[in-house]
Amino acid sequence: MFIADIRKDFYEVVANQRVVLLVAPDIDALCACKILQALFHCDQIQYTLVPVTGWQDLGTAFLEHKEQFRYFVLINCGANVDLLEMLQPDDDSIFFICDTHRPVDVVNVYNDTQIKLLIKQDDDLGVPSYDDIFRDEDEEGEDSGNESDEGSEPSGKRRRFDEGAVERRIERQRAKREWEARRREILFDYEQYEYHGTSAAMMFFELAWVLTKDTKDMLWWAIIGLTDQWVHDKITNMKYVTDIATMQRHVSRHSHRNEDEENSLSIDCMRISFEYDLRLTLYQHWSLYESICNSCYTSCSFKLWTLNGQKKLQEFLADMGLPLKQVRQKFNSMDMSIKENLRDVIEESSNKYGMKDIRIQTFGVHFGFKNRFLASDMVHATAALLESAEKDDSETDTFIKALDALSRSNIDRLHSGIELAKKKLIAIQQTVASCICTNLILSQGPFLYCYLMEGTPDVKLFSKPMALTLLCKYLLKAFVLSTRNKRCKLLPLVMAAPKDVEKGTVIVVGIPPESETSDKKNFFGRAFEKAAESTSSRTLHDHFDTSTNNAENRFLDGKLFLKFPERERCE
């Protein structure tokens, strides 16, 4: 059931209760968790935080806590499955679900006792009507009851009514079959694509605003949550611009409110500002040259995996009139005279080289006088910490580190995340160049396919879902810009990497075709389920994103090489 009043129907309900927070491993969920934690601390609400990496974790966490807790808050998980069917909870368990995954399961939508959805209904949900999906048992009960009444009459009368009763039964069965066929068609149309709705962090920030307890920290976390959706290509550009405008109004409100405060110029102050900044990843914490080389937008535009692309980059730098010595050193060490109008200079030269979207609407933050970060910097740093490949860290450890990095009191941890993010971006750029130069992308009929073999450099990094998805999107964009095959430009991409070599499992990600006007809807969730059924291979649909899948190696063989034997290399 959708909640109409988030303050009354959610916050006031849990205000005097003990609550379990079940949080998915993505940046938007972490930001939403930080906002909710701040609200709970403010009102002294007791809670237990449990990170859940997938459906198995979610089930285990519920079993461990169901005896002590009645209220469960699920952040970015739980909306797109029949939660009651999966968890089998007692009747007194209540689930509050704030999840960006769409479509929302119809049982969750129409359950008005245990499932409470903290989801914006102005999103394009397209939920089917109740009568199209659910058939009341009373109707069937009445029909069978009438038949039994007729059966109790004397045999002489029964013969008279037999013909009419048979016709009515046949008519009912035909109507039921038609209704079930229509139901299957409606559900298929509703459930076939996976996509994302409004950021969970934005939802909880709106709650804080309604409660008049919103702070600049909460606003910054909401901005990071929205930026995560843009960085990982989960929402359309129109949705991003619309939500940015909403956040900009809140930023203006906070800026005016704090203008006269004494600490507005103190060393501990926090200033959030709207920026029309460059699409160069981490450029303020890197050298400009390395940022251009390792940012998806510029690397793909120049085709830096080719010699011509490298020459074009040198021409681009010369056109801007920037000395190589300045471009190759840390951004903070560049001459102030160059940095002052750097954005305008880069934008002017970028337009000549076809990069008309080099600048993007975003937000920046100053912590005191020294530390400045863009929202995208925070996303990349936190994602790198969350999927850190260090041996000693468990998934819970990396979750806590990433959560800590969002606090302005842990700047050192944030800087360590930025260093990890740089390594990750370099690995992605090198892997993309390798895949394209060695023609590792195959055309498998209706889609493109690329498999990272064991022994590929940095392959362990890509056993994580966010890193592999980012690589997949980067690779498809680069491939579309470099291939001469027009048919291949319109195909989606399936990418796989080793998950656990000893168990012989792989992680598989599917993304839709590259398009500027894409609605960001992904059909691979259903496709993977069908492929697993057709090959009888064991797959683990354990990720909250249905387009990401863990499977045996033979799942790839069966799905790709048996079903589509005619393979060709796309060049």
Disulfide bonds with the S-S distance in Angstrom:
Cys488-Cys570 2.11
